[in-house]
Amino acid sequence: MNEVTTRIESALGEPARHLDTAALEAGLRALPAAPKEAGRLTGIVRRPTKDAREVLASAHVSPEAGLPGDAWAGRSTPDPAAQLAVMQTGVAELVANGQSLALFGDNLFVDLDLSVANLPVGSRLRVGGAVVEVTPMPHDGCHKFNARFGADALRFVNMKPTRHLNLRGIYWRVIEAGDIEVGSPVEVLSRPAMD
């Protein structure tokens, strides 16, 4: 458990791999629809320090520690609403354009529809042996995202017309501790009633 498979130390992406807005929009249209009810966990990344990333094959997540060894727990006041940063694998692969997904700084990558319509705040999911809940914390691209993937990618994930798709991702908090591993099933357990 928590075995590191890859370690990355980088604050910058490769500018030659940055895609422009037209390429990103075309790529998004070409992506196959992500599953809505049941998908899978495709990546686990721990952030031990600001620019360090450790790719894990498995981990034990808990309400108290989140992802053990991640910088989240080391903050002076860790916010449970930002415990696990999650991104849809297809969107991440599109934006990364061949770069390591660990550069994003997200903890989990999933093959699942993360849109507001599919996973409103309060939705609960089972990920491997753990249960998580979608939090209200917005997950927006920032200056680090710009440095790693370019200004067009930053605009792309934050565009108002597609904001409801949560292209940059969402946050989960751990409700029930459990073991997760790459390939673990991810299934929607419940969604709050929508108005």
C-alpha positions in Angstrom: 0.0 0.0 0.0 1.2 3.5 -0.9 4.1 2.2 -3.0 5.6 4.9 -5.1 5.8 3.9 -8.8 7.0 7.3 -10.2 8.4 10.5 -8.7 8.2 13.8 -10.5 9.8 17.1 -9.4 8.6 19.9 -11.7 6.7 23.1 -11.6 6.7 23.6 -15.3 5.2 21.7 -18.3 6.7 21.4 -21.8 5.6 24.5 -23.8 5.9 22.5 -27.0 3.1 20.3 -25.8 0.7 23.1 -25.0 -2.4 22.9 -27.1 -4.4 26.0 -28.4 -8.0 26.5 -27.6 -9.2 25.2 -31.0 -7.3 21.9 -30.5 -8.6 21.6 -27.0 -12.2 22.2 -28.0 -11.9 19.8 -30.9 -10.4 17.2 -28.6 -13.2 17.6 -26.1 -15.8 17.0 -28.8 -13.9 13.9 -29.9 -13.7 12.3 -26.4 -16.0 9.4 -25.8 -18.7 10.0 -23.3 -17.5 9.1 -19.8 -19.6 6.6 -17.8 -22.2 8.2 -15.6 -22.9 5.5 -13.0 -19.8 3.3 -12.8 -16.3 3.9 -13.9 -12.8 3.2 -12.7 -9.9 4.8 -10.9 -7.1 5.3 -13.4 -4.5 7.2 -11.3 -3.4 8.1 -7.8 -1.0 10.9 -7.1 0.4 12.1 -3.8 1.9 15.6 -3.4 4.4 15.4 -0.6 5.7 18.9 -1.2 4.7 21.9 -3.4 6.1 20.7 -6.7 6.8 17.0 -6.0 4.5 14.3 -7.2 4.5 10.6 -6.4 2.4 8.3 -8.5 1.0 5.4 -6.4 -0.4 2.0 -7.4 -2.6 1.9 -4.3 -3.4 3.8 -1.1 -5.5 3.8 2.0 -7.6 6.9 2.3 -9.4 8.1 5.4 -11.5 11.0 6.7 -8.6 12.0 9.1 -5.6 11.8 6.7 -7.1 12.0 3.3 -4.4 10.5 1.1 -1.5 9.7 3.6 1.6 11.7 2.9 -0.1 14.3 0.8 0.5 17.9 1.5 -3.2 18.5 2.2 -2.9 17.0 5.7 0.2 19.0 6.5 -1.6 22.4 6.1 -2.1 24.4 9.2 -5.8 24.0 8.8 -6.6 21.3 6.2 -10.0 22.0 4.6 -12.0 18.8 4.4 -13.8 20.3 1.4 -10.5 20.2 -0.5 -9.3 16.8 0.7 -9.0 14.9 -2.6 -8.6 16.7 -5.9 -10.2 14.7 -8.7 -10.0 15.0 -12.5 -11.6 13.1 -15.4 -9.0 11.0 -17.1 -10.0 11.8 -20.7 -9.9 15.6 -20.1 -6.6 15.3 -18.3 -5.0 13.3 -21.1 -6.3 15.8 -23.6 -4.9 18.8 -21.8 -1.6 17.1 -20.8 -1.0 16.1 -24.5 1.5 13.4 -23.6 2.9 14.9 -20.4 2.5 13.1 -17.1 -0.9 13.5 -15.5 0.9 13.9 -12.2 1.7 17.5 -13.3 -1.9 18.5 -12.6 -1.5 18.1 -8.9 -4.8 16.2 -8.6 -4.8 13.2 -6.3 -7.2 11.0 -8.3 -8.0 10.5 -12.0 -11.2 8.7 -12.8 -13.0 7.5 -15.9 -16.4 8.9 -14.8 -18.5 11.9 -15.8 -17.7 14.7 -13.2 -20.3 17.2 -14.5 -22.6 19.1 -12.2 -25.5 17.3 -13.7 -24.1 13.9 -13.0 -22.4 14.5 -9.7 -24.0 17.4 -7.9 -22.5 18.5 -4.5 -23.4 15.9 -1.9 -23.2 13.0 -4.3 -21.6 9.9 -2.7 -19.5 7.4 -4.5 -17.6 4.2 -3.6 -14.0 4.1 -4.8 -12.5 0.7 -4.2 -13.1 0.2 -0.5 -13.7 3.9 0.4 -16.8 6.1 0.3 -16.3 9.7 -0.8 -18.6 12.7 -1.2 -18.5 15.6 -3.7 -17.8 18.9 -1.9 -18.9 22.4 -2.9 -15.3 23.7 -3.2 -14.7 25.0 -6.7 -11.8 23.4 -8.5 -10.4 26.1 -10.9 -7.2 26.3 -12.9 -4.6 28.7 -11.5 -1.2 30.2 -12.3 0.4 26.8 -11.8 -2.0 25.2 -14.3 -1.0 27.9 -16.7 2.7 27.2 -16.2 2.3 23.5 -16.8 -0.3 23.4 -19.6 -0.4 26.9 -21.1 -2.8 29.9 -21.1 -5.2 28.4 -23.6 -5.6 25.3 -21.4 -6.3 27.5 -18.4 -9.0 29.4 -20.3 -10.3 26.1 -21.6 -10.9 24.5 -18.2 -12.4 27.7 -16.8 -14.7 28.7 -19.7 -18.2 29.7 -18.6 -20.0 27.9 -21.4 -18.6 24.5 -20.2 -18.0 25.3 -16.5 -20.9 22.8 -15.7 -18.7 20.0 -17.1 -16.1 20.5 -14.4 -13.3 20.1 -16.9 -10.7 21.1 -14.2 -12.2 18.6 -11.9 -13.9 18.5 -8.5 -13.1 17.9 -4.9 -14.1 14.9 -2.8 -13.9 14.3 1.0 -13.5 10.8 2.4 -16.6 9.6 4.3 -15.5 6.0 5.0 -11.9 4.9 5.0 -10.8 2.2 2.6 -8.2 0.9 0.3 -8.1 2.1 -3.3 -5.9 1.1 -6.2 -5.5 1.9 -9.8 -8.2 0.0 -11.6 -10.6 0.1 -8.6 -14.3 0.5 -9.6 -15.8 3.9 -9.0 -19.6 3.8 -8.6 -22.2 6.4 -7.8 -24.0 5.4 -4.5 -26.4 8.4 -4.2 -27.1 11.9 -5.5 -29.0 14.6 -3.6 -32.4 15.5 -5.0 -32.0 18.2 -7.6 -34.4 21.3 -7.5 
